[in-house]
Amino acid sequence: MSALRRLRARLGDDVIAATVLATLVLVVHLLCLPSQALTDDDDFYAPAGIRAADWLVELVTSPTTALSRTGIDAAFAINHEHPPFAKLVFGVAHHLFHGVLGWFHALDGARTGTVLFVVAMVWVMVRWLWRPLGPTATVASVALLLTMPRFFLHSEVATLDVPVAAMVFVTAALFERAGDRVRAGVVVGVVFGLAAATKLNAPFAALPCVALVLLERWRAFRVAHADDATPTATVRLPPIPPALWAMALVGPVVFLLVWPWLWPDPLPRLGGYLAFHLKHYPIYLFFDGEIWERPFAPGRASLVMAAASLPLVTVVAATIGAVIAGRAVVTLVGGSPPAGDVAAPRVRILALCLLQAVVAVAVVAVSNVPRYGGEKLFMPFFPFAAILGGVGVAALVEALQRTARTTRPAVAVVVIALVAAPGVRGIVDTFGGFALSYYGEVVGGLRGAVARGYERTYYDMADKRLARLLDEQAAGLRVHMVPNHKEYVRTWRWLRKDGVLRRDGFIVEAQLERADIVVLSHERRWSTYPALRERLRGWTVLAEQRVDGVPLWTVYRHPT
């Protein structure tokens, strides 16, 4: 028996495939991360994570000090409006990849934490899907997820959106696998607690899990009507899976244990956390040619961005997969799942992925909350959309194989490559910080999106290529960014610290009137944008970044 056969017999094809694909995702993201632009959120979460990781060290070396109110407040006061789990991972990753290994600069070291969430998600995805859905659907799902241009960028920045997507995904996968096993259910409760300790939208992942149980077990409901023997009507509920009990009971305990900031005053601080998000400060969205803040943008904005931020071929494949998953829902409701040890899990997985994808977008679309940042608020949608797309690709491969009367895996390889190609092209065209300007063919690309009145970009992206250009052409000159200068001051600080910018390079100028160089970011959500563009019309254009012929930023020099 060859070494490969022995390894397959010992570990299983699913474990080997999961390890190979997760390693591929890790290598790709670690290679690309140093070129990725900075978001304004990087400076919120990375410092908070680094300080929180320092507290873990203090907890070991000086537990009395670390556990005091003063010690906790000093460690977790930074960005205390968000729970700490992902930030702790950022901090540990910073110490490992920057401090110990020295592979990355300070900020990029923290951003490897997001990459680790993606890698873990891919590993779980392959293990979860390999046998029930088959290798073709599994590999296609990973390929589609990796080649979603916007998701690719979010996977390399120190923000909470991809981490919460990963935690929601792992929670859903473990929930489906747990069944009625108590120990597995407790694990689900723990992971769900960690997901809730990642970002506020994680608890909504429980809704599709509850819906799945109801779809499967609704026939077990019994209503006993009142009679002489039983004077009152009674309702008999179907058996509740241990995982749901654990999510309700263990999850909140884990959430509390993971967040030391809550410990000194649990109820007041938890109330403050919820109040902050219920009354979130205004963040603007440019949609349908209007600037939205209050009233909030219409719910359809989320639906539009869910489709517009993906390549058309991914949307088509996911639509096919959604139809197949819809049939799985009907099967569950009908109470007659196909027989066999693989068919039943397949039905459950398809139904759960469809429910999770719908809920992730619908929660943002129907809630009375600000809708901003394009796809940012419903990031958990994308891994489930990738799976639905993978199912659609597998259905196409099967149809082609039947037509050609062949079972050769080369058909699957070619189809997956062709389906992933538009996403790869999108990543290449927008690499380095412009992926938030990616729009798929559904809306006619970026040009079509601009014509429809959608925002070109957001997040005040600090492009490293722009930073180097300013170092070369504006050394000793005063530089001001518009429309939102204050965000770039924070991110440029990291670029100087990490050596991307020279310390003796350009001078950050707080006042537009005093600037020699002005960089205009073409972000229409700022009401000041039209006047700024008109004001700079007579200045000399030094450089401009375009995607699909659409300008994203323009560097101007004062004409005098």
N, C-alpha and C positions, 0 to 999 in steps of 0.2 A: 504494500500500500504506500503510495507516495506521501510525502510530507503534507501536501495540500489536502489530500483526502483525509489524512489523520486529523489535521486541524479542523476540517469541516465536520468530521464525525464528533470531535470533542466539543467544539464551540457551537456549531450550527451555522448555516448560511446567513441567517438573520444577524447574528452577532458579528460575523466577519464583515458583512455588507455595511452594517451600522458603523463599525469602527473605521472602515475605509472611507465611507462618505463623510463622516464627521471629521476625520483627519483632513480630507480634501477641503472641506469648508473652513477648517481652522487655518490651513496654510494659505488659502486664497485671501482670507480676510486679514491675516497678520501681514501678508505682503503688501496689501493695498492700503492698510490703515495709515501708515506714515504720510501718505499723500492726501488724506482726506481733510476737507476743510473743517473749521471749528464752528459749532453752533453757539448761540447765546446761552443755551442750557448747559453746555459743557462746564461753564464756569460756576454754575449753581451746584451741580451734582458731584463733580470731581473733588473739589475741596472738602465738601461735606463727607464724602466717602473716605478720603484720606484721613480726615480727623477722626472719623468713627473707627477706622482700622487702628489708629493709634490708641484709641480707648481700649480696644481688645488686648493690646499689649499691656496697657496699664492695669487691666483687669487681672492679668496673670502676675505682674510684678508688684502691684500695689492695690490689691482689691478693695481695701477700706477707702482709699481715696477715690478710686474709680466709681465705686457704688454710692458715694455720697451725692447729695443733691447738687452740690457745686461741681463735682466731677462729671456727673451726667449732663448737667446743663452746658458745661464748657465743651463737651464732646458732641452734643447733638443739637445745640441751639442753631447751628448753621443749617438752613433749609429744613427746619423742623416741621414745615407744613406738609412734607411728604414722608411716608414711612421709609425705613432705612435699609431694607434687605438688599436691594440692588446697589445702593450706595456703599454698603459694606463690601460687596463683591468688587466694586470699583476700587475701593481702598486697598483691599488685599491684593488685587491684580496690580495696582500701582507699586506696592512694596515688592512684589515678586518680579514683575517684568521690567520695572525701572530700577528699583533699589537693589535687588539681589542679582538678577541676571544681566541688567544693564542693556537690555535689547531695545528699549524705547525711551524717548524723552518722557518727562514727568506726566504730561497730560495724556499722551498716547498710551502710556503704561496703564493709566486708569481706564482708558477706553477699551483696552483688551478685555475688561470685565464684561462688556456687552457682547464681545465676540464669544466669550465662554458660554454665555446664555444661549446664543445661537447654536453653538456646537452641541451643547447638551440637548437642545430641542431636536436637532437633526438626528442625533443618536436615538432618542426616544421615538421619533417619528418612524425610523426604519424598523426598529424592533417591534413597534406597534402594528405596522402595516404589512410587513413582509409576507407573513403567511395568510392572513385573511384576504388581502387585496392583491397579492402577487408581486413579484419583482418588478414588472414593467410599471405598474401604477406607483410603486414605492419610489423607484429611481426617478420617474417623471415628476413626482411630487417634490422631491429634493431639488431637482434641476429647475423647476419652475420657481420655487421659493428663492433659490440662490440667484436667479436671473431677473428678479423684480427690481428694477433700478432704484426706486424709492426705498424699498425695504433694505436693499443692499447698503445704501448710505446710512440709514437708521441703525444698521447692525454694527457700525463702526464709530459711533459717537456715544459719549457718556450721558445718556438720557434714559428715562424710565420706560419708554414706549416699547422697545423690543424686549427688554427684560420681562415686562408684564405679559407681553404676547407669549413669550417662552413659558412662563409660569402657568398661564391659563392653559396653554396647550398641554403641558405635562400633566396638569390636574385632570384635564379631560381624558387623556390617554389612560392614566392610572385608574380613573373612575370606571371607564369602560372595562378595563381588565379585571378590576376588583371583584365584580359580581357580588356574591353574597358572602365572601370571605371576610372575617372580622379583622384579621391582621392587615390584610391588604386595604381594608377600609380605613383603618387607623392611619396608614401611610398616606392615603388620599387626604385625610383631614389635616395632617401635618403639612403636606405640600400646598394645600389650599390656604392654610394659614400663612405660609411663606409668600404665596401669591398676593394675598391681601396686604401683606407687609411690603409689597413692591410698589403698588399704585392703586389708587382709589377704584378704578374700574374693574379690578380683578374679581370681586365678589359676584359680579353679574354672570360669571362663568357657571355659577350654580344653577341658573335658570334653565339652560339647556339640559343639564343633568337631571333636574327634576322633571322636565318635559319628557325626556327619554324614558324615565321610570313610569310616568303616567301612560305613555304610549304603549309600553310593553305590558303593563299590569292593570289596565283600566277594567278589564273583565273581572278582576278579583274584587271590585267594589260590590258590596252587598248592602241592601237596605232592608232591614226587618221591620215591617209595619206593626203598629200597636195592635194588640189583641187582648183577650182575657188573660192569657198567661204572661204576656209582656205588655204592661200598660203604656209604655213609651216606645216610640220608634227608635231604632238603633242603626248606626252605620258601621259597617265592617270595612276597614281600610285594607288595601293590599299590603303585603309585607314590604317594609321600607329597607332598602339595602343599607348595610352597616356604613358604607362610604358616605351616604347622606347624613346619617347621624353624626359621623365623625366630622364632616364639614361644618355642621351646625354647632358641635360641642368642642371638638379638639381645635378646629380652625381658629376661633377667637382667642383661645388660650395661647396658641403659638404666636398669633399676631401680637398679643400683649407682651409675651416673653421676648420677642425679637426686637421690640421697640423700647429701649430704656428711657427715651424721652417721656413716655407716659407714666413711668413708675412713680415719680414723686407725687403727682396729682392725676390719677388715671381719668376720672370722669371729666373734670374741667378741661384737661388737655385734649382728651378725645373729642369733647364738644367743640373746642376751638379748631381742631383738625377738620371736622365735618363742616363747621360754619365757614371756614376759609374757602372751601370748594363750592359750597352752596352759593356763596357771594363772591365768586372769583373776580379779580380785577379785570378790567376790559382788555381784551386782545382782539385786534381787528381782523376781519376776513374780507377780501375783495372777491365778490362772486356776483355773476350776472351783471357786471358793470357797476356795481354799487359797493360802498364800504359799509359793512355790517358790524355793529357792536351792540347797540340797543335800538330797536329790537334785534334779537339774535338772527343770524342767517337762517333761511328756511331749511327745514329738515332735508329737503331733496339735495342740498349741498353735499351731505355725507354720501348719499347714494350715487351722485354724479362722480364724486372723487374716488369712490371705491372702484368704479369701472374705468374712469379716465386715467388713473395712475398705473394701470396695467397695460401691457401689450395686448393688442386685439386678439392674437392667437391664444393668449392665456385666458382672456375673457370667454372666448368661444369654447375652449376646452373645459373651463370651469362651469360654463352653462350646461354643457353635455353631462358633466359629472353631477351637477345639481339635479338634473332631470332623473338620472339614475338613482341618486340619493333620495329624491322625492318618492320614487317607487319603493325604496326601502322603508320610508316612513309609512306608506300605505300598507306594506307588508306587516309592520309592527302593529298598526292599528287593527288590521284584520285578524291578528292573533295567529297567523299561520306562517311563521318563519320557515325557510327551507331547512330540510333535515341535513345533518352532517356536522362534524366538529369544526368546520371552517365557515360554512354558510351563515350560521347564526351570528358569530362575531362580525362578519362582513356587513350584515344588515345593520347591526348596532352601530358600527363605526361610521358607515355612510350616513345614517340618520343623525348621529351626534355631530359629525362634522358640518352637516348642513345647518343644524340648529345653532351651533356655535357661530358659524359665519353670519347667519342672519341676525342673531342677537347682538353680535359685536358692533354691527353697523346700526341696527335699529335703535339700540340704547342711546346712541348719540343723536340719531335723527329725530327721535320723538321726545327726548328729554328737554326740559326748559333750562338749558345750559348754553354758554357761549360755544359756537362752533368755529374753530379756528385751526390754522395749521394744516389745511388740506386733509391728509389721511392720518395725521398724528394721533388723533384721539381714538381711533378704532384700529390700532395696529394688530390686536389679536385676530382680526378678520383674515389677515393674509396667509398665515400657515394653513388655515382650514380651506381657504380658497385654493391654495396650492395643491392640497390633497384632492379637492374636487376636480381641479385641472388634471391631476395625475390619473384620476379615474377616467376622465374623458379621453385622455391620450391612450390609455390602455384599451378602451373600447374601440378607438380608431385602429390601433395596432391589430386587435383581434379581427376586425372587419377586413383589413388589408390581407392578413394572413389567410383568412378563409377564401378571399377572392383569388389569391395567388396559390392557394393550396400548399402552403408551407408553414412550418413552425420555426423557421430559422430566427434566432434572436437578432440577427442583423437588421431585420425589419424594425424591431423596437428601437434599436440603437439609432437608426437613421431618423425615425419619426421623432424621438425625444430630442435629438440634436436640432432638427428643423424647428421644432416648437420652441426650444430654448433660445434659438439664434436671435430673434428680435429683441429679447431681453438683454442678451449679451451686447448687441449693438447699442442698445439704449444706455447700458452702463458705460461702455467705451466713450460714447458721444458726450456723456455728462459727468465723466469721472473727475474727481478732484473737488467736488463740492457743489455740483450743479444738478444732481439727480432730483432735487426737489422741483426742478423745472421740467422734469420729464412728464410728458403726456402721451398716452397711447393713441392709436389710430381711431379709437372710438370717438374722439373729439377733434381729430385732424392734427395730432401732434401739438407741439407748443404753439405754433402759429395759429392753429385752430382754436386752442384754448384762449389765447390772447384776444382773438376776434370775438369769442363768446363772452369775454369779460371775466375770465378766471385769473387768479393771481399767478404771477410768473414764478415767484419764489417766496420763501419766508425764512424765519429763523435767524435773520441777519448773518448769513454765512460769511465767515472770515476765510476767504480763499487764500491758500498758502502761495499760489502762483502770483496773485495780486500783491501779497505782502512782499514777495521777493522783487517784483517789478518796482514797487515803491522804494524799496531799499536801493535799487540800482539808479532809478531816475529822479528820486526826490530826496536824496541824501542831504541833510541839513535844511531842508525846506519844511514848512508847516503844512500838515495834511489834516483835512477834516472830512468826515464821512457823513453823508446824508442819504435818507431822511432820519436815521436813528443812530446818531454818533455814539451815544453813551454805551451801547452794547459792544461796539468794536474796541473801545478802550479796554474793556475787560478781556476780550479774547486776544488782542494784541499783546497784552501783558504776558500771556502764556507763550506766545510766539517769540517774544524777546527772551523769556526765561529758558526756553528750549533751544535757543540758538537759531531758529528759523529767521528771525530778524536780528540785525546787528544793533547793539546798544547805542552805537554812534550814527545810526541811520536817520530816517526822517523823524520829524518832531510832531507829536500828536497835538493838534491845535483844537481847543474846545470851541472856538468861535469861528463861524463861517466867514465873517467879515475880515478876519486876520489871516485867512488861509492862503497859501500859495498854490496848493493842490487840493482839489475837491474830488472825491469819489462819490458818484451818484449811483446808488443801487435802485434799480427800476422796480420798486415795490409799490404797487398802486394802492395798497391798503392804507397808506399814509395820506391824509388829506392835504398835506403840504407838498406832495410830490409834483403836481402840475406847476405850481409857482416856482419850485426849485429848478425844474427842468427849463422853464422859461428864463429864469435868472442866469443860468449857466450857458445859455445859447451862444453868447459871444465869446466864450472862453475857448482856448485851444484844446482839442481832443488829443491826448497822448496815447491812450489805449482803450480798447473796448472788448468785453467778453460777450460773444454771441453763441447761442445754441439754436439751431434750426433757423438761423437768420434773425433771431430775436435778441436784442441787447438785454443783458442781465445787469452789467455794471459798466460805467463809463468813467474814465479818469480824465479830469479837466485840469488845465493849468491856467492860472490867472494871466490874462493877455498882457499885462504890463510887466 
